């Protein structure tokens, strides 16, 4: 799979989601960007005090975010994917998964992550 801006746009559930992802696709909006060969993750600043936790398995196009959006992938997932293809150096390489990442990975499809293939 060749990761590109056009590919990410094709994953968006609609053009509005894709457009809303653009301003979030900057490292200034995120903390704890990390990943390994299988999965990438990060936490995006919400409009309040909280951060939305977002996880992607790029090779399988699996997405998970704890935001309240009903669209999958959500704008946070699309933004994280955009950062990854534009600036993969921003992600700390880590085999040590944060607890929430490990928990989410235990619930893979059809065990819980949202897939664009379903």
ChimeraX commands (.cxc) that place a marker at each C-alpha (Angstrom):
marker #1 position 0.00,0.00,0.00 radius 0.5
marker #1 position 1.31,3.43,-0.94 radius 0.5
marker #1 position 0.37,6.00,1.65 radius 0.5
marker #1 position -0.50,9.35,0.15 radius 0.5
marker #1 position -2.71,12.35,0.79 radius 0.5
marker #1 position -5.08,11.09,-1.91 radius 0.5
marker #1 position -5.29,7.70,-0.21 radius 0.5
marker #1 position -6.17,9.27,3.13 radius 0.5
marker #1 position -8.81,11.40,1.44 radius 0.5
marker #1 position -10.30,8.22,-0.06 radius 0.5
marker #1 position -10.62,6.74,3.45 radius 0.5
marker #1 position -12.66,9.68,4.75 radius 0.5
marker #1 position -16.36,8.96,5.21 radius 0.5
marker #1 position -17.14,12.31,3.55 radius 0.5
marker #1 position -15.44,15.51,2.40 radius 0.5
marker #1 position -16.46,17.38,5.57 radius 0.5
marker #1 position -14.56,14.91,7.77 radius 0.5
marker #1 position -11.53,15.20,5.54 radius 0.5
marker #1 position -11.62,19.01,5.65 radius 0.5
marker #1 position -12.04,19.01,9.44 radius 0.5
marker #1 position -8.98,16.77,9.76 radius 0.5
marker #1 position -6.69,19.24,8.00 radius 0.5
marker #1 position -6.25,21.74,10.87 radius 0.5
marker #1 position -5.64,18.83,13.27 radius 0.5
marker #1 position -2.86,17.38,11.12 radius 0.5
marker #1 position -0.10,19.25,12.93 radius 0.5
marker #1 position 2.11,17.96,15.73 radius 0.5
marker #1 position 1.19,21.03,17.82 radius 0.5
marker #1 position -2.30,19.56,18.34 radius 0.5
marker #1 position -0.97,16.17,19.49 radius 0.5
marker #1 position 0.99,14.61,22.34 radius 0.5
marker #1 position 2.49,11.16,22.86 radius 0.5
marker #1 position 2.93,10.42,19.14 radius 0.5
marker #1 position 4.45,6.96,18.94 radius 0.5
marker #1 position 4.31,3.71,17.08 radius 0.5
marker #1 position 6.04,0.70,15.65 radius 0.5
marker #1 position 5.79,-1.43,12.51 radius 0.5
marker #1 position 2.22,-2.49,13.34 radius 0.5
marker #1 position 0.48,0.46,14.98 radius 0.5
marker #1 position 0.68,4.23,15.50 radius 0.5
marker #1 position -1.03,6.27,18.20 radius 0.5
marker #1 position -1.33,9.69,19.71 radius 0.5
marker #1 position -3.54,11.97,21.76 radius 0.5
marker #1 position -5.23,14.97,20.13 radius 0.5
marker #1 position -6.25,18.04,22.11 radius 0.5
marker #1 position -10.04,18.34,22.30 radius 0.5
marker #1 position -11.87,21.64,22.51 radius 0.5
marker #1 position -11.96,21.16,26.30 radius 0.5
marker #1 position -9.29,20.00,28.72 radius 0.5
marker #1 position -9.28,16.38,27.55 radius 0.5
marker #1 position -7.31,14.62,24.83 radius 0.5
marker #1 position -8.80,12.15,22.37 radius 0.5
marker #1 position -6.84,8.91,22.15 radius 0.5
marker #1 position -6.39,7.72,18.58 radius 0.5
marker #1 position -4.86,4.50,17.24 radius 0.5
marker #1 position -4.27,3.31,13.69 radius 0.5
marker #1 position -3.01,0.07,12.18 radius 0.5
marker #1 position -1.95,1.54,8.81 radius 0.5
marker #1 position -1.37,-1.72,6.92 radius 0.5
marker #1 position -4.85,-2.95,7.76 radius 0.5
marker #1 position -6.55,0.46,7.68 radius 0.5
marker #1 position -7.99,-0.04,11.15 radius 0.5
marker #1 position -8.88,3.02,13.21 radius 0.5
marker #1 position -9.95,3.64,16.79 radius 0.5
marker #1 position -10.61,6.93,18.58 radius 0.5
marker #1 position -12.45,7.70,21.79 radius 0.5
marker #1 position -14.04,10.89,20.42 radius 0.5
marker #1 position -17.84,11.02,20.20 radius 0.5
marker #1 position -17.95,11.07,16.38 radius 0.5
marker #1 position -20.16,8.53,14.65 radius 0.5
marker #1 position -18.08,8.77,11.47 radius 0.5
marker #1 position -15.30,6.24,10.89 radius 0.5
marker #1 position -12.59,7.02,10.44 radius 0.5
marker #1 position -13.11,10.23,12.40 radius 0.5
marker #1 position -11.29,13.50,11.79 radius 0.5
marker #1 position -8.74,12.61,14.51 radius 0.5
marker #1 position -7.86,9.32,12.83 radius 0.5
marker #1 position -7.52,11.02,9.46 radius 0.5
marker #1 position -5.34,13.76,10.97 radius 0.5
marker #1 position -3.09,11.24,12.72 radius 0.5
marker #1 position -2.69,9.34,9.45 radius 0.5
marker #1 position -1.83,12.59,7.64 radius 0.5
marker #1 position 0.86,13.43,10.20 radius 0.5
marker #1 position 2.24,9.93,9.83 radius 0.5
marker #1 position 2.65,10.14,6.05 radius 0.5
marker #1 position 3.92,13.74,6.10 radius 0.5
marker #1 position 6.20,13.57,9.15 radius 0.5
marker #1 position 6.84,10.03,10.34 radius 0.5
marker #1 position 9.89,11.32,12.28 radius 0.5
marker #1 position 7.44,12.97,14.71 radius 0.5
marker #1 position 6.52,9.50,16.02 radius 0.5
marker #1 position 8.68,8.00,18.73 radius 0.5
marker #1 position 9.46,4.38,17.83 radius 0.5
marker #1 position 8.20,2.27,20.70 radius 0.5
marker #1 position 7.68,-1.41,21.33 radius 0.5
marker #1 position 6.47,-0.52,24.83 radius 0.5
marker #1 position 2.78,0.16,24.36 radius 0.5
marker #1 position 0.84,2.50,26.59 radius 0.5
marker #1 position -1.83,0.69,28.60 radius 0.5
marker #1 position -4.73,2.07,26.55 radius 0.5
marker #1 position -3.00,1.03,23.31 radius 0.5
marker #1 position -2.52,-2.52,24.60 radius 0.5
marker #1 position -6.13,-2.68,25.74 radius 0.5
marker #1 position -7.44,-1.52,22.37 radius 0.5
marker #1 position -5.20,-3.91,20.44 radius 0.5
marker #1 position -6.66,-6.82,22.40 radius 0.5
marker #1 position -10.01,-5.97,20.77 radius 0.5
marker #1 position -9.15,-6.17,17.09 radius 0.5
marker #1 position -11.76,-6.61,14.32 radius 0.5
marker #1 position -14.11,-8.00,14.27 radius 0.5
marker #1 position -13.14,-7.39,17.87 radius 0.5
marker #1 position -13.69,-3.65,18.19 radius 0.5
marker #1 position -11.53,-1.41,16.01 radius 0.5
marker #1 position -13.31,0.35,13.19 radius 0.5
marker #1 position -12.21,-0.72,9.72 radius 0.5
marker #1 position -12.75,1.06,6.43 radius 0.5
marker #1 position -13.06,-2.39,4.89 radius 0.5
marker #1 position -16.27,-3.34,6.70 radius 0.5
marker link #1:1,2 radius 0.2
marker link #1:2,3 radius 0.2
marker link #1:3,4 radius 0.2
marker link #1:4,5 radius 0.2
marker link #1:5,6 radius 0.2
marker link #1:6,7 radius 0.2
marker link #1:7,8 radius 0.2
marker link #1:8,9 radius 0.2
marker link #1:9,10 radius 0.2
marker link #1:10,11 radius 0.2
marker link #1:11,12 radius 0.2
marker link #1:12,13 radius 0.2
marker link #1:13,14 radius 0.2
marker link #1:14,15 radius 0.2
marker link #1:15,16 radius 0.2
marker link #1:16,17 radius 0.2
marker link #1:17,18 radius 0.2
marker link #1:18,19 radius 0.2
marker link #1:19,20 radius 0.2
marker link #1:20,21 radius 0.2
marker link #1:21,22 radius 0.2
marker link #1:22,23 radius 0.2
marker link #1:23,24 radius 0.2
marker link #1:24,25 radius 0.2
marker link #1:25,26 radius 0.2
marker link #1:26,27 radius 0.2
marker link #1:27,28 radius 0.2
marker link #1:28,29 radius 0.2
marker link #1:29,30 radius 0.2
marker link #1:30,31 radius 0.2
marker link #1:31,32 radius 0.2
marker link #1:32,33 radius 0.2
marker link #1:33,34 radius 0.2
marker link #1:34,35 radius 0.2
marker link #1:35,36 radius 0.2
marker link #1:36,37 radius 0.2
marker link #1:37,38 radius 0.2
marker link #1:38,39 radius 0.2
marker link #1:39,40 radius 0.2
marker link #1:40,41 radius 0.2
marker link #1:41,42 radius 0.2
marker link #1:42,43 radius 0.2
marker link #1:43,44 radius 0.2
marker link #1:44,45 radius 0.2
marker link #1:45,46 radius 0.2
marker link #1:46,47 radius 0.2
marker link #1:47,48 radius 0.2
marker link #1:48,49 radius 0.2
marker link #1:49,50 radius 0.2
marker link #1:50,51 radius 0.2
marker link #1:51,52 radius 0.2
marker link #1:52,53 radius 0.2
marker link #1:53,54 radius 0.2
marker link #1:54,55 radius 0.2
marker link #1:55,56 radius 0.2
marker link #1:56,57 radius 0.2
marker link #1:57,58 radius 0.2
marker link #1:58,59 radius 0.2
marker link #1:59,60 radius 0.2
marker link #1:60,61 radius 0.2
marker link #1:61,62 radius 0.2
marker link #1:62,63 radius 0.2
marker link #1:63,64 radius 0.2
marker link #1:64,65 radius 0.2
marker link #1:65,66 radius 0.2
marker link #1:66,67 radius 0.2
marker link #1:67,68 radius 0.2
marker link #1:68,69 radius 0.2
marker link #1:69,70 radius 0.2
marker link #1:70,71 radius 0.2
marker link #1:71,72 radius 0.2
marker link #1:72,73 radius 0.2
marker link #1:73,74 radius 0.2
marker link #1:74,75 radius 0.2
marker link #1:75,76 radius 0.2
marker link #1:76,77 radius 0.2
marker link #1:77,78 radius 0.2
marker link #1:78,79 radius 0.2
marker link #1:79,80 radius 0.2
marker link #1:80,81 radius 0.2
marker link #1:81,82 radius 0.2
marker link #1:82,83 radius 0.2
marker link #1:83,84 radius 0.2
marker link #1:84,85 radius 0.2
marker link #1:85,86 radius 0.2
marker link #1:86,87 radius 0.2
marker link #1:87,88 radius 0.2
marker link #1:88,89 radius 0.2
marker link #1:89,90 radius 0.2
marker link #1:90,91 radius 0.2
marker link #1:91,92 radius 0.2
marker link #1:92,93 radius 0.2
marker link #1:93,94 radius 0.2
marker link #1:94,95 radius 0.2
marker link #1:95,96 radius 0.2
marker link #1:96,97 radius 0.2
marker link #1:97,98 radius 0.2
marker link #1:98,99 radius 0.2
marker link #1:99,100 radius 0.2
marker link #1:100,101 radius 0.2
marker link #1:101,102 radius 0.2
marker link #1:102,103 radius 0.2
marker link #1:103,104 radius 0.2
marker link #1:104,105 radius 0.2
marker link #1:105,106 radius 0.2
marker link #1:106,107 radius 0.2
marker link #1:107,108 radius 0.2
marker link #1:108,109 radius 0.2
marker link #1:109,110 radius 0.2
marker link #1:110,111 radius 0.2
marker link #1:111,112 radius 0.2
marker link #1:112,113 radius 0.2
marker link #1:113,114 radius 0.2
marker link #1:114,115 radius 0.2
marker link #1:115,116 radius 0.2
marker link #1:116,117 radius 0.2
marker link #1:117,118 radius 0.2
view
